[in-house]
Amino acid sequence: MKKLLLTLTLTICANTQVANAALISVGPYAMDESATVSSITGGTNIYTSTNDGTAITDQSLGTYIYGAPGAAAGSIDLRFATDIYNGTDADVVLYFIQGDTDTPSPDFNVTINNQSVAYSASLFTYVDPDDGLTKKYQALLNGDITSSDINTAEGFDVLTALINLDDFNLTTNSFRDLQVSGLDSDERLALVGGFNITPVPLPAPFLLLISGLAGLGLISRRK
């Protein structure tokens, strides 16, 4: 019984870790600074906005990758420096930036664990509580994030796509590698980030169930 109680205690502790403080945020989406894609492990027909090829591995929306003009759709293989865990809602966010002539709603595929799922990005907007106007997030070329009324143009519009790991057939509860494919010359992928870098806490009812089972074990032992 002692071994059982020790196992239950360790399980609870392992699943109630507090996530690191979020240091990167754009609008309502926040993530730890270590939770963005850190390296490129492969790809085809991809151009980058930086000479050193690190556009997608930094933490700026002012740099980006895109499909090679005149070529077949591009794909890029990416890796996180830390595990990204499956949570209760969206687990990964992809940020695209859109110029005047770019694809208005980028369509692309994400492949994780050899399973590919189709997604579309949409304009990243919010309602300003001060004036009630719908506004959009924008990325300037220097990487700063600003916002403007929906009908004005300054910098690149920010588009987002939320990825839920429940859509994939994961053999574990976390992953590090993914592929983004179907990128053309008008789809500028600027940042990929994950929300959960520690195991997601167990739901409260499940913790109560564990506690109850442990209590029953103690009662049984006393008898």
KAZITA-V417064 format. One record per helix or strand of 2 or more residues. SS is the DSSP state (@ for helix, = for strand). FROM is the first residue (numbers start at 1). LEN is the number of residues. If there is no record, write none. Layout:
# KAZITA-V417064
ss	from	len
SS	FROM	LEN
SS	FROM	LEN
This chain:
# KAZITA-V417064
ss	from	len
@	2	13
=	24	3
=	29	3
@	33	3
=	36	9
=	46	3
=	65	3
=	74	12
=	92	7
=	107	6
=	115	6
=	122	2
=	125	3
=	134	6
=	145	5
=	156	8
@	165	3
=	174	10
=	188	7
@	204	19
